[in-house]
Amino acid sequence: MNKKKRGNKKTDLSFGNFKQRIAKLLANNPQQSFNYKQISKRLNLTERSEKALIPDVLRNMAKAGLIKEVGSGKYKAVEKRGYITGTVDMTRSGYGYVVSEDIEEDVFIAERYLRSALHGDKVKVLLFARRKGTRPEGEVVEVLERMRTTFVGTIEILPNFAFLVPDNKNMPFDLFVPINKLNGAKQGQKAVAKVVDWNPKSKNPVAEIIKVLGYPGLHETEIHAILAEFELPYEFPEEVEKEAEKITGKITKTDIKERRDFRKVPTFTIDPTDAKDFDDALSLQKLPNGNWEVGVHIADVTHYVKPGTLLESEAKERATSVYLVDRVVPMLPEKLSNDLCSLNQGMDKLTYSAVFEMDEKANVLSDWFGKTIINSDKRFSYAEAQQVIDTGDGDLKEEMLELNMLAQKLRKKRFSAGAISFDKVEVKFELDEKGKPLGIKFAEHGTANELIEEFMLLANRRVAEYIGKIMKKAPFVYRVHDRPDPDKIDSFSSFIARLGYKLDSGKNGPLPKSINKILSSSAGTKEQNIIENLAMRAMAKAVYSTDNIGHYGLAFKHYTHFTSPIRRYPDMMVHRLLSTYLAGKTPEKKDFYEKQCEHSSKMERVAMEAERASIKYKQVEYMSENLGKTFEGVISGVTEWGIYVEITENLCEGMIHIRELGEDYFEYDEENHRIKGRVTGKVFTLGDAISIEVVKADINKKQLDFKLAQ
């Protein structure tokens, strides 16, 4: 019996394999017809048993509509099929999909037809013949562009060769490493390997070790592994550092003469306590007519970083600073980011400013943009600024209180116009000198944060309006945010309804107003973080673009990024473009900036993913000290393989596998986003409060396993 089953399985596999090969043969020769002998010859079949199978395969394919019989025993393709290009989206199971602009639906690629293509690769795909009502399928015929050639993983050494087992879940193959290419890597260490060869006939790519990271579980090893996984740099090239060191930073009389002087105007910065670079400052003074002059002063990075330099090239490639749990991977070398460009207290600094005349109602009566020089009177932390606001006493109290009053009025207007209030909880770690997490806390968001936020938003908006309204067809870099997909909003509405919240979806009022109401109502509840995450997932992603479609989340028709050039390359582009237009000159063509917008948007996503990975790593490490302990949590996700639970007190998330839910047969109810026991009727659904016990903390995989608490 067992032999018969194995034999049937083999026949089925051959049958399916012949289908694909025949489909490809006929597709490549759409005008020709073939009989089974001609097909057997074209497929280089030599075994009698294989040749005997072909007539049955052909009849089966014709009956299914995959090919057509044009004469007695002769077959040809049903339709002419072409090639498409697209990007591979791999699954954990080994098969993938190709996302392409050439076809509306994603194209399914079976594992055997990926032909060494990996997640994120740009590929050329041959589409197979398709029956009506079925999904499109195809075969990768060429890898056009590799997303990556380096992988992070763990070394496994055997007597005559070694492997690197990748950490990346989307990499289904181990990398074969010849013994002479280990370059000092030892058994069990984490390392970075580069693929040097991959014969299409070989399952495993051949690689060499290019960097040894150390043993798993050590803080530096894991942080460097995260940087390597996302292909982020550890340090600056020596020649870039040398170029930065050559910049003196001396402010000349000519520099001062060409700038508007704010050094005698009360000015201050507000930043996190541990901040080392300060790229924005605020100034305030009363005008003779009784109105207020508010200055938003931004570090003039482009004064130091010139086009054509190594510093410019490096900043353009990095596109953004990356903030991990224990360090910043800066866009610019420390000489610039923490010294020359940073608006340090008590020092003359070159700035690029947006200056506004405002009345007591926070109406902007006029604005001015240009190069300035400032000297910050005070460096406030957010906590220090908050104390001045709360007590009405302290350094620069008059300026601080007046700016806070104006900021709150700007904020009120913004939300009245339809802005959405996303104040996501930010996780912070208390680390010892070795990087071990001692505790988890949440960053507080008070009115001092809102003060800075509102004036940065004002400057960004007014700069974009200046270009967008006055010079409508001029190339510019916008920060855009599209309207949400209606299907995602419907899904969000369905989710939160199970938590007792109702979304109007625009039927009884503006959608942003309804979302804000839900965010406000859920504040302080156990499900607050889940609702905020779901709401953000329902939104489109903000990106950089030269085509202005407005910013939906902020309710601005024009918006850009002008206020953080130390850590964002798009802000540097905006500074240069604004200077070009103010001088009456013509910039580069639009395509030049659009290409860099796409790269900056991509690097922003990479930075966010790396940040999340570092947070997840520290959460798992922190919870590894709490094995066996019980915590209260909320179900944050429901899948066919189990439920995800987020611990309320520290937002650490882990999974309870479906087999651990109890003595019952549990089924995944996708439509209602829940898991239900077939016998007991026990239901686990999103947002349910639940007690869990920590079972396992896998630092290598950055995964937590829970079980139901007794």
N, C-alpha and C positions, 0 to 999 in steps of 0.2 A: 504493500500500500504506500509506504513512504517513498519507495523508489519511483512509483508511478506519479506521485505528487511532484517529486523533484523533476521528473521528466516533463510533465505538463508545464511547469514553471519555465523550464528552459525553452520549450517550444513557444510559449507566449512571448518570452523576451526576444526570440529570433523573429517572430511574427511582427512584433512592434518595431524592431530594428529594421527589417526589410521595408516596412511601410515608409519609414522616414527616408531611407536611402532611395527607394523608388520615387517617392514624391520629389526629392531633390533632383534626381536624374531627369524626370519629365519636365520639371520646372525650368531646368537649364536648357531644355530642348523643346520649347513650347509648340513648335510647328511640326515636330516629328511624332510618328506613332511607332510603337514597339510591340513585338510579341514576347512571350515569356522567354524564348531562347535568346533573343537579342538583349533583353534585360539582364538575364543571367550572365551573358558575356560581358556586358558593360559593367556589371557589379563584380566581375572577376571571381565568380563562384566556381569552385572546382568540385566540391563535395556533392554527390548524387542526391543526398538527403536535402541539401539546401536548394538545389535546382528544382526538386520535386515540390517544394513548398511554394515556389513563386506563383504558379497558376492560382492557387487558393488565395494568396495574398492579393493578387490583382483583382479577382472576382469580389473579394471582401471590400477592397478600396472603391471599386466601381459601384457596388451596392450602397456604400456609405456616401457616395457623391464626391469622394476625394479625387477621383480620376474618371475619365469616361471611355467607354468601349466604342471605337469608331469603325470597327470591322470585326470579322470573326477572329477573336483572340488577339486583336490589336488595341492598344490603349495609348492615350495621350493626356496631357495636363488639362484640367477643367478650365483653368484660367491662367493668364500670364501673371506671374508673381514677380515682384521686384525686391530690391534691397532697401533697407533702411539703416540709418545710423542713430545711435542713442547711447544711454548710460545704463550700466548694469546695476540692478538693485538685488543683491544676494539675500537669501534667506538662511536661517540656521540649518535647514534641512539639506542644503547643498544645491538646490535649484535656484533659479533667479528669474527676474523680469527685466526687460529692457524698456526704459522710458524714452520715448522719441517724439519729436515734433512732427515726424513724417506720418504718424498714425495716431488716431485718437485714443485707442486702448493700449495698455501695456502689453508687451509681447512676452509670452511664457517661454522660458528656455529650460529644457530638461538638463539635468546635471551633465549627462554625457555629451550635450551639444554646446556647453559653455566654452569648450576648447581652450582652457586655461584662463579665460576671462575672469576677473575678480570684481568685487564690489567697487563701484565707482568708476570702472574703466569705460572709456569711450570705445564703442565697437561697431562693426559693420555686421548686419544680420540678414540672412536669407530667410524670407517668410515662406512657410510651408503652405500648401493648398489648404483652404479653409472651408469647412461646411457651414452652412447657414445656422446661426444660433450658437456656434462654438467660439471659444476665445482664440485669438491669434497666437500661433506658435511659430518658432523659428530656430535657426541655428547660427551661432556666431561663426563667421567665416574669416574675420580678421579683427585683431585688437589694434585699434587705431592710436590709442593713447592710454598709457597706464596712469591710474590715479596715484599710485605709489609703487615704489620698488623696495622700500625698506619696511621691516616689520620688527616689532618688539615681542619677545617671548622668552621661554625658559629652555635652557640647554639640556639635552639628553645625549649622553655620550655612550656609544657602543664600542666594541673592540676595534672595528675597522672604519667606522664613520660616526657621524653625529647628526642630530636633528635639532632644529629650533621649533618648539611648539608655540605658535603665536597666541598672544593674549586676545587679539582681535577676534570677536565672535563671527565676523563676516569673512574671515579667512579660513576656509574649510580644509586647507592642506598644510601639513608640516613641511618645513623647509629642510632639504637635504644639505648637510654641511660636511664637506670632506675634512678629514682630520687636520690636514695642513692649512685649512682655512679657518680654524677656530680662533687663531690670533690671541691665545692666552685665556680664552673662556673655559671655565671649569664646570663640572657636573652640577646641575641645579641652579646655576647663576642665571640672572636675567641679562639679556644682551640685545643688541640691535643687529639684524642681519640684512644684507642687501642681496636681492636676487640678481644673479649674474648670467643665468642661462635657464631656459625652460623649453625643453624639447616637447612639442605638442603630443608626442607619443608617450611621454613620461608623465606620471601623475604628479610627482613632486618636483617643484622648482629647485634648482641648485643655487645655493647662496653662500656668502662668506660673512663672517662676523666682522663688523666695522667698529663696534663699540661695546665694551663690557660695562654693564651698569652696576653689578654687585649682586648680593644675595637677596632674595625676596623677603619682604617684611620690614626691611630697614627703610627709614624715612627717606634718605637721599636716593636710594635705589628706586623706590616707588614714585617719587616726584619726578626723577629723571626719566623713568619709564613712561609716565604720562606725557611729558614734553616730547619724548621720542615718538610715542604712539601718534600724536597729532602733528608730528614733523615741525615742532616749534624749536627755535634755537636755545641753547643753554647760555650762550655768551655772544659777544660781538666779535667779528673778525678783527684780527690785530690791526690791519690797515685802517679799518673804520675808527677804532679807538684812537689811533695815532692822529687821524685827521681831526677828530673832535678835540684832542689835547692841544692842537696847534691854534685853536680859536681862542683869542685872548679875552674877548668879552668886554674890552674897554669901550666905554661910551664916549664918543668924540663930541666936540662942539658942533660939528656938522649934523650929527645924529640928533642932538637936542634942538638945533635950529629948525630942522625939518619936521618937528613934532609939536603937538599941542601938549603943554606942560601942566600936569595934574599933581605935581609933587607937594604942593601946599594945600591940596584939597584933602579932607579927612577920608582915608582909604583903609580898607581891611580885607582880609581873606577869612573864609570859614571852610574848614576841611576836617576829615576824620583825624582823630588823635594821632594815629600812626602814619599819616600821610607824609611823604618826603618831597613830593613835587606839587607846587601850587600854580595852576595855570589860569586861575581867574580871581579877580578882586572886584570889589564894589566901592564906589565913592559917592558922596552925597554933599551937596551944598545948596543953600537957599539962593534963589535968583532975586534981583532987585524988584521984579514984578510980583514976587510972592510965590512963584511956582518953584518946583524942585528940579534940580539937575542931577540925574542919576547916571553915573558912569559904570559901564560894564567893561572891565579892562582884562584883556586876554593876552597871555604871553605871546610875544612876536617871534615865534619860532622861525618863520621864513626869513627873518633878518639874518639868522645864523646858518640855516640849512638852505643852501643854494642849489638850483637845478644843475645837473651835470656832475655833482659831487658824489663821493662814496656814501656820505651820510644820507643824501637824498635817495639814492638807490636802495639803501638798506631800509630806510623808513617806508618807502613805497612798497617794498616786498613784504615787510612785516605788517604794515597797514594799521596795526593796533597794538597797544600794550595788553598783556595777558595777566590777569590777576588770579593767582592760585592761593591756596589756603595759607601758605607761609612765605610767599614771595611774589614780586612783580617781575615779569619778563618784559622790560620796557621797549618801546618803539625806538627810542633814542638813547644813546649812551648817557651814563650818569652825569658826565661833565655838562651836558646840555639839560637833561631832564630835571636834575636835582640842584643844579648850580646856575648856569648862565640864563636859562629860560625861566626858571622857577621864581615866582614873585615873593621872594623871601622878605621877611619883616626888616624894615630899616635900611633897605638897599634900593638905589636907583635901578629901575628895570624898564626895558623897552617893551611896549605893549601895543596891541591893536585894539581899538576901543569902539564900542557902540554907546553913544551918549544921547540921553533922552531928556527932553523937557516935559515934566509931568505936573498935572494939577493934583489937588488933594483927593480927587476921585480916581486917581490912577489912570487918567486919560493921557495918552501920549500926544502932545501938541506939536512936537517936532523931533527930528532925530538927526544925528551926525555920525559919520563913520570915518575913521582915519587912524593914522599912526600917532602914538602918544608916549609919554614917559611918566612913570608913577613912582612913588615911594610908600610902601604899605606901612601904616602906623601900627598895625596890630595883626598878629596871626592868632585867630580864634579856632579852637576846636568846636565841633558842633555842641558839645556839652557846655562849654564856656559861653558860647553865643546864646544857647537856650536859657542859661541862668540869667543873663542880662535881660532877655525878653520876659522871663517869668517874674523877675524881681524889680525890673525897671531901674536897676542900678549896676554900675560897672563902667569899664572903659568904653568910650564912644557910645554911651547909652542913648544920647539924642538921635544920632545917626542910625543906630541899630533899631530903635523903636519906630522911627519914621519909615525906614525901609521895610520893616516887618508889616507895618500898617498898609503900605502901598502893595506889598506882595500878597497879602490876604485879599485885597480888593481885586488884584489881577487874577488870583486863583478863583475867586467867586465868579468873575466874568467868564473865565475859561470853561468852567463847568456848566454855566448857564448856556454857553454856546454849544455844548454837546461833548465836551471832553470826557474820557473815561478815567476813573480813578483807580489805577493799578499801583498799590503800595505793597508789593510782595515782600513777605518776611525774608530777611537776609540772615543766613546762618553764619555765625562767627565761632571760631575755636580758640580756646585757651590752650596754648602749646608750651611744653617745657623746652629746655635748651636743646634737647635731642629731637624735637618735633613731635613728641608723643602728646596726643590730645588729653588734657586733664578735665575739660568741661566744654559744653556747648551752650552758647547763648545766642540771643537774637538782637541784631542791631536795631536800636530805637530810631524811629522816624518822627521828629517833632517839627515845630514851627520854624526852627532854625534851618532845618533841611528844606522846608518849603520856601523860605525866604530866598535861598540861593537858587533853588529849582525854578522859581517863577521868573527871576531876572535873567537866568540863562535861557529859558524858553522865550522870553521877550526878545532878547538879542538875536537868537537864532531865527525867530519869526520875522523880525523887522529887516534883517539882512536879506532874507529870502524874498520878502515883499519888495524891497528896493530894486532887486534885479528882476524879479518876476513881473512886476507891474510897470516899471519904468523902461526896462530893456527886455521886452517880452520874448524876443526870439534869440536872445543872447545865450550861449552855452553856459550852464551853471550846474553845480552839484547840489541836488536836493535830497533831503531825507524824506522818503515817501512811505505811506502806509495805506494800503488799499482797504476797501470795504470788506467785511467778513463774508465768507461763503455762506449762503442761506442754509445749505445742508448742515454745515458745522454748527450754525446757530440753533437749528432744530435739534441737533444731537445734544448740544449743551442744555437746551431747554428741557429735553427729556430727562437728562441726568439729574439736574437740580430739582426737578419736580418730585423725584423720589426722596429728596432730602427736605421736602416741604416748602420749596421756593418756587415762585411763579415768574416766568419771564414774559413780558408783554409782546416781545418780538416786533415792536413797532406798530402794533395794531391799536393800542390805547395810548400811544405817545412815542416819543423818540426812543430808539433802541438803547443808545448810550445812557439815557436817564434811567431806564429800567435796569440795566446792568449795574449802574452805580448804586441803585437802591438795594439790589441783592448783595453787592459787595459790602455795603454799609451794614445791612441787616445781619450778615454772617460774621462781622468783625467780632473777635473774642470768643467765637464758638469753636467747638472741636473740629468742625468741617471747614473752617475759614480757609486754610491753606489749600484744601482740595478744590474748593469752589474757585479760588483765585487761579489755580493752575488750569482748571477746566476752561475758565473764561479766557485765559490767555491763549490756550490751544485753539479756541474757536476763532480767534482773531487771525488776520493775515500777518505775515512777518514784515516788519519795517526793513527797508533796504535803501541803498544809495542809488540814485538814478539821475540822468540828465533830463528825463521826461517828468515833468511835475504833475502829479495826480492828487496832490494834497496829502495831509496826514490825518486819517480818520480818527485815530485814538486821541489825538490832541485837539481835534476840531479846528485845525489850521488849514487854510487854502494854500499857504506857502510856508515851507519850513526847511531848514538846513541845519548843518552842524558847524558852528563857528567858534565854539567856546572851549574846546579841549584839544588844541593842536599838539600839545606835548605827548598825548597818548592816542590820537586818531589822525591818520593821514588825510581823510576827507576834509577835515578842518583846515589843514595846510593848503589843500587845493582851493578851498573857499576863500582863504586869505589872499592867495595869489590872484584868483579871478576878480575879487572885489577891488584889489589894487589896480588891476588892469583896467577895469571899467571906470574907476575914479580918475584914472590918468587919461581916459579917452582913447585907450588902445584896443587892439583886437586880439583876442586870445587864440589858442589852438582850436582846431576843429572839434566839433561835438564828439565824434567817435573816439578821440583821444581820451576824453574824460569819462565816457561811458565804459570803456574797457577797464579803467581804474576803479570805477564805481562797482563793477561786477567783482573785481578782485577784492576790494575792501569789504564788500558784503559777505563774500566767501570767508575771508579771514576773521571777520567778526563772529560768524557762526562757529568756526574752529575754536576761537578763543573761549566762547561760551561753553562749548562741549568740554574743553580741557578744564575749565573752571569747575563744571559739574562733576567731572571725573575726580578731581582732587578733593572736592567736598565729600563725594561718595566714599572715597578711600578713607578719609579721616573719620567719617561716621561709622564705617565698618570696623576700623581699628578701635575706635572708642567703645563700640558695643562688644568687642571681643573680651573686654574686661567685665562684661555683664552677663556672661553665659549662665543660663539657669534662672536668671531673674525675671520677674513678671512686670509688665508695663501695660498701661492703658493706651489704646490706640483707636484708629478709625480706618475702616476699609477704604483704601485709596484707589484700588483697581481690581477688576474681576476679569479673569481670562479662562480659557479652556483648561489650563494646567494648574490653576489655583487662584488664590486671592492675595493681593498685596495689602499690607497694613502699614500705616504711618503712625509711629509712636507720637503721642500728643506732646509730651514734654520736651522732645528734642528733634522732632521731624525726621528721625531715622526710619527708613522704609525697608521692609523685608517681605518675604513671601512665605505663605503657608501652602504647601503642595496639596492638591486636591485629594490625594490619598491619605493625608493627615487630618482631614476634616471630621472623621468619625467613621463608625461602623455603618456605612450606608453606601449606596451607589449614587454619587453626586453627578449631576448633569449641568452643563453650561447653557444657560438661557441667554443667548446673545441679544435677542430683541429687548429683553427686560434688564439686561446688564446684571445678571445675578447667577449664583450657583444654587441649585436646589436638590435636596435629597429625595430620591425616588420613593423610598419607603417611609422615612420619618417626616418628610415635608419640610425639613429644616432648610432655612433660606439664609444665604449670605449675600448681601447686596451693598452697593456703593454707599458710603457714609455711615454704615452701621458702627456703633461703638462696640469695641471688642477688647478682651484681655488676652495678651499673648505672653508666651515664654520664649526667650532667646535661646535657640538651639545651636546655631552654628554661625560663625563669622569668617567667611573666606576672603581674606585680604587680597589674595592673588586675583580672584574673579570679581572682587568688590561686591560681594553678595551676602545678604543676611537671610538666614532661614529661621522662621518662627514656627511655633505650634500653639494650638489653643491652650490657654492656661486652665488648670484644673479649678 
